[in-house]
Amino acid sequence: MKAFLEIVRLELRRLSRSKALAALAAVSLVWMFAFPHFVKSDGTVTGARELYVHFSLGGVFVICLVALAASAAGSLSHERAQKRLQLTAVRPVRIFTLALARSAALTLAGALVLALSAAVLAFNVDLSRPCDKVLSPVMESPRAEAEKMYDYYMASPETPDDVKKAKKSVVLRLLTQRAFDNYMSIPAGDTASWTFDAPEEGELAVRLRFTNDFETRQDVVGEFRLGSRNGVMTNITQAVVRVPLSERGGAAAGERGVLNFRNNGDAGLMLRPRRDINLLVKADSFGWNVVRAYLELVSILALTISFGVFLGAGLGRSVAVFTMVSVIFVSVASSDIIELYPDQLEKDSKDSVGLAITRTVERMTRPAVSFRPLAALAADERVEPREVASALAVDLVAFPFVLSLLSAFAIVRKQE
């Protein structure tokens, strides 16, 4: 442990003496203060906060991610090329300790810069503003729904022949993707129900979304009921509607955890249960949400930096840095490539291999490029504590430990 802490201290001193850490902090502060003046929000408090969160703090995070990951990728490879790593190896310090300490030092540097940026954010937003825990309807998984629909879909005369000839795995993947966008219809005068794991106490509200790829709106008139609470809504132009649920005052309580909606309008209503309806439970403040988002962002930094150190252990400096930066940008674009690829049935075997690789990269790098904490923070949605705990355990601890072991193995093989 003493050797580990000493290496961390020396690495931070190196970053300070080279003024790399000061330069990174200065660029981040300039970005935090300057960006909101160049790009204007919609004039509302909510819009300004979203601008600060998504683009100011998000921009700083991207800058730290790319800069520190590139630095990590060149760290060990540069020492190996300068014949200094051999001197370190003969001292009573294991290569594993060296790799892990390098990752920890660079992560700590990024954490300091992000903390400084989060402090700037705190001075420009209302930290006491409440955030909401977002609950989705209790439904079977999209994969399970796809497997149930497969036989019916393949037996249907309306299913195209080229789909019937496609591999089952490809069709199941398409049906799984479609499950997220499956619509349900609520005719005028009818009632629809969804089950939620809803608490009995606290402030509750229903959120409905009426936007899709074509940005359509629907006129909606209806009433929600959940247990002994209800909420009446009328919507004409809003894309997202929040309906508070209040006690009904003596009315009979409905089934526990079941949200009912009666369509009192003149037209039918179509919505996607997995995307368009949520139950909102008032949670703690925006300030605590910033703390949780910060911890998750630092965990993502740790995962990316440790991967950079691993690349630097086995590759030359220029190749490692290029590979690290390429992986980051390919990871960001992979989800769009998968979504926009025209041949969804993968008839071309070469394209199938490319898509399989892209999907693998997307799954492996999703924690580092999803920006889920920032999206939740900007939308006043609670960054879930269990997600933070998982990120700290896996991204901040487990993956750096494993990647440092692999780095030590790669360096030993390289020296041999």
Secondary structure, DSSP 8 states (H G I E B T S, - for coil): -HHHHHHHHHHHHHHHHTTHHHHHHHHHHHHHHHHHHHS---SSHHHHHHHIIIIIIHHHHHHHHHHHHHHHHHHHHHHHHTT-HHHHHTSS--HHHHHHHHHHHHHHHHHHHHHHHHHHHHHHS-TT-EEEEEE------HHHHHHHHHHHHHH-TTS-HHHHTS-HHHHHHHHHHHHTT--EEE-TT-EEEEE----SSS-EEEEEE---TT-----EEEEEEETTEEEEEEESS-SEEEEEEEE-SS-----TTEEEEEE-SSS-EEE-HHHHEEEEEEEEEHHHHHHHHHHHHHHHHHHHHHHHHHHHHHS-HHHHHHHHHHHHHHHHHHHHHHHH-S-TT--SHHHHHHHHHHHHHHHHHHHHH--HHHHHHHTTB---HHHHHHHIIIIIIIHHHHHHHHHHHHHHHHH-
